């Protein structure tokens, strides 16, 4: 391995040829750059919390509608005490929904659990075990275990407590006389209604939770593979694509070019016009690059103000006009404010992969060509001569 230092003091390292088992982290290490930790993993709790919040919000809606139906049923059955309890339950779920809107997720969750437990116990005491209200206690256990707010020892302990309460109700109230004797036909109807409703709520919440988890996984994948500012592939995603491209080239040899793009005088742009304009420039250049290549090409924000483009099935003869077109399109960009006279330009380094060369070695040659262009005055395309 040998090292070249350009005028800015930047080290350019030529790496050994990659093996078929090379991973993105290995490629970074061989290029003399540390593997960057993306922020996606740190966002996992937030995404899971948002999913659970939406699950609770759906639960509020389902429970509210169900308790309205219960209130009507108890009123018609002249069990006025339970009709009033259901009015209080609907108000409880309205309050829980309001708490969720203000991100008071833990308080809303425990309020909903307390309502379910209290309502189930009161209903069993009032109209008897055969009414089937005890089934609703079973809904609490999986919903509480799915929450991301509490640690597992507490969750398991609380779930055990709910299970114990259910067993205690079964042991005592299955044969106890209820406070209000409903006619057998109404009681049988109520039992079937509660059984079907419990199954429907559990099934609906399960389907919704699976859907939310799937969405969360897709969001995490997007965060892990996409640059948040430009919307391009990030460095980690590009490295994985490079490993795949190298494997394809070994099975089916073909021409491939790599193109490094670096915005000129980017530090001056940031210092003069502020980071908002710097961000605008990065996004504008990213849009130009993405729009100016084929769908089969890879475009990534490689780091800072630097972008990397991989052009499969393209030699230098094909890639050079593409690079020139991109350079000109970047030079044609104008700042969104009339007061800003500074224009954006970029220097590009182009290298074609040799037959026995790893992709990272070609990137190093493109990097060296790019810095030759910087030294020669910028705003130009330089093709690697070696």
N, C-alpha and C positions, 0 to 999 in steps of 0.2 A: 504494500500500500504506500502511495506517495501523496504528498500534500502540497498544494499551491496556495499562496496567499496573494490576494489581489490588493489594490491600493487602499481599499477601505479597511483592510485588515481581516476580511472575511476569509475563512478557511474553506477550501474546496477539496473534498476527499474523493478519491477514486476507490470504489469498493470492490470486493471480490464478487465473482459471479454468483448469482442467487441459485440455490437449489430448488427443486420442485416443492420442498416442504417449507419454504420460506413463508413466514407470517408477516403481517404489516409491522408488528413491533420489531421483528428481526431486521426488516428492511430499514426501518428508522435507525436502529442501532448500527447497521453497516454504513449508513450514510453519516454517522457521527452526530446524530440528533436524537435527543431523548424522546421516548414515547410520550405523547401528550395525553393527558387524562381529560376526556371530554366531560362536560358538565351534565350529561344525560342521566348518569347514575344518581347524582345528587338531587335530581328532580323527581326520582321515583316516588318518594313519600308524598310529594305534592300532587302528583298525578293520581296516586292511589287514594289520597284524601279527597280529591275532587270527585273521583268515581264513587266513593262511599257517600259523599254528600248528595250526589244525584240519586243514589240508591235510596237514601233516607227521604229525599224529597218525593220520590215516586211512592214510597211507603206512606207518607203523609196523605197523599192524594187517595190512594187505595183505601187506607184506614178511614179517612174522612167520609168517603162515599159509603163504605160499609156501615159506619156508625149512624149515618142518616137513615139507612134502611132499617137498622136495628131500632132506632128511635120510633119510626113509624110502626114497626111490628109490635113493640112493647106498648105503644099507645093504644093500638087497636086491641091488644090483649088485656088492656086495662091494668098493666103492671107499670103504674105511673112513676114509681121510684126509679126503675131501670130506664124508663123513657127519659127522665131527667138526667140520669147518669150519662146517657148517650149524647145528650145535648152538651154536657160538660166535656165529654170525650172529643166531640167535634171541635169545640173551642180550644181544647188542648192541642189538637193537631194543627189548627190554624196558628197557634202561638209557636209550635215547633217549626212550622214552615217559615214563619217570620224570623225565628232565630237562625235557621239555616241560611236565609238570605243575608243575614249579618255575620255569617261564618262562625256562629256559635254552635259548632257541630256536636261537640261533646255534650253540652247542656241539652240540646235538642234530642240527641240520642237517648240520654237517660230519662228525659221527660216522656219520650215515646215508650220506652221499656216500662217505666212506672205505670203509664196509662194502661198498657196491654195487661200487665200483671194484675193491677188493681181491678180492672174491668172484668177480667176472666174470673178472678176469685169472687168478686161481688155477684157476678151472674150465676156462678155455680151455687153459691150460698142461697141466692134468691129463687132460682127456678130449677136447681138440681143438676146433678152430674150428667144426666141423660140429655140435657140441653146441648151438650157438645161445646160449650164455651171454653172448656179446658184446653181444646186443641190450639187455641191462639197462643198459649204459653210456649208451644213448640216452635212457633215462628221466631220467638225472641232469640233462641239459642244460636241458630246459624247466622242470623243478622248480626248479633253481637260479636260472634267469633270472626266475622268478616271485617270488622272495623280496624282501622290503622291507628287509632288514637291510644289504645292501651297495649301494654305488654302481655305476652302470652300467659305468664303465671296468673295475672289478674283476670284475663279473659276466661281461662279454664276454670278458675275458682268461681267466677260469677256464673258461668254456664252450669257448673255443678250445683250451685245454689238454686238456680231456676229448675233444674232437673229434679232436685230434692223437693222443691215446692210442689212440682207436678205430682211426684209419687205420694207426697203427703195428702194432697187433695184427693187423689185416687183412693188412698187407703181409708180416709175418713168420710168423704162426701159421696162416695159411690152408693153407699147404703143409707146415708143420712136423709132425713126428711127436709126438703127445701122450705124456705119461708113462704113461698107462694106455689100452690098446686095448679099447674097448667093442665088443660085437658090433653089426653094422650095424643090426639091427632096433631094439635099445635106443637106439642113437645117433639113428636117424631119429625114434623116438618122442620122445626128449628134445629134439631140435631143434624139432619141431612144438609140443611143450608150451611151450618157452621163447618161441617166436614168438607163440603165442596168448596166453600169460600177459603178455608185454610189451605187446601190443596192448590187452589187457583192462585192465592197470594204467594205461596212458597214457589210455585212454578214460575209465576210472573217475575218475582224478584230474582230467581235463579237465572232465568233467560236474560233479564236486564243486566245482572251482574256479569255474566259471561260476555255480553255485548260490550259493557264498559271496560272489562279487562282487555278484550280484543282491541278496542280503540286505544286504550292506554299503551298496549304493546306497540301498536302502529305508531303512536306519537313518540314513544321512546326510541323506536328505530329511526324515525325521522330526525329526532334530536341528535342521535348518535352518528348519523351519516350526512347531515346537512349543515352547512355554515349558516348560522342564524342571521347574519347581516345580509349576505348576498343571495342566499337560497341555492348556491352551488353545492356540489359535493364538498365535504370537508377533507382534511388531510388523511384522516383515518380511512374514510370511505375510498378515497383515491388509491391509497396504498393497497387495499384489498382488491380493487379493480386492476391495479398493475400486476399483482400476483396472478390474477386470473388471465390477464392478457398474455403474460409470459408463458403460462401453461398452454394457452391456445396456440401461441407461436411455435412451441415445441412440437405440438401435434400437427399443426398445419402452418408451415413456414410462410410468412408474408412480410411485406414491408410495413414498418411502423415508424412514425416520427413523434418526437416529443417537442413541445414548444413551451418555453418559460416566458411569462409576461410580467414585467415589473413596471409599475407606474413611476414615471420620472418625477423627481423633486417632491416626493410625497410628504416628507417631513416639513418642507417649506410650505406646502399647501396647508397642512394642519396648523402650523404655527401662525400663518398669515390669516387664514380664513376660519379657523376653528375646526374642531373635530366633526361637527355636523356636516361641513362641506367635505371633509375627508371621507366621511361615511357615504355621502352622496356620490363622490367620485368612485369609491369602491363598488357601489351598487350599479352605477352607470357603466363602468368598465365590465363588470360581471355580465350585465345584460347584453352588451355588445359581443362579448366572447361567446356567450351561450347561443345568441342568435346567428352568429357567423360561422358555425361549424355544423357538421352533419349530426344526425341523431345518434349514429353509432360512435361518435367521438366522446371522449371524457373531458369534462372541464371541472376544475376544482380550485378553490382558494387554497393555495399551497402554504400561505403564511404571510401575515402582515399585508403588504400591498403587492404581493407576488401571487401569480396564478399559474397553474400547470394545465396544459392541454395535451392529451394523447390522441394521435390520429392513426388508428389502425388501417391497414391496407392503403397506405399512402407513403410514397417515397419523397425525397427532398424536392423533386421536380413538381410534384403535386402540392406539397405542403407549403412551399415558398410563396406562391401567389395567395394562398389562404392567409399566411402570416402577414403579408403586405396589406391585404384587404383589412385585416383586423387592426393593424397599426394605424391605417388611415381613418378607419371608423372611430377609433379612440381619439385621434387628433382632431376629428370633427366635432367632438363633444363640446358643449358650451355650458358654463355654470348657469344655474337657474336664476341668478340675480344679475340685473343689468350693471350693478356696480362692480362686478367681479370680472376683471379683464383677463385673469390668468386662465390659460387653457390647459387641458389635460393631454398628456402624451405618454407613451410607453415605449420601452425598449424590449425587444424580443430576441430570445436565443433559441435557435432551431438545431436539432440533432436527429439524425436517422440512426435507428438501431442497427448494429451489425448483426450478422447471422449468429455469432456465438456470444453475444453481449447480453448482459442482464439490463433490465429497464433502468435501474438506478444508476448504472454507469452512463447510460445515454443522458439521463437527467443531469448528471455532473458535467457532461460535455456541453449540454445546452446552457447550463449555469455559467460555465466559463465563457461561452460565446456571448451570453447576455452582458457580462461585465466588460467584455471587449467593446460592445456597443455603448455601454455607459462611458467608458474612457474615451470613445471616439466622438462623443457629443450627444448621445441619447437620441430618442425618437427614430429608431431604425431597427431593421431586422438583421441579425448576424447569424450566419450558418456556421456550425461547427466544422472546422477543417480536418479534424482527426476522427 
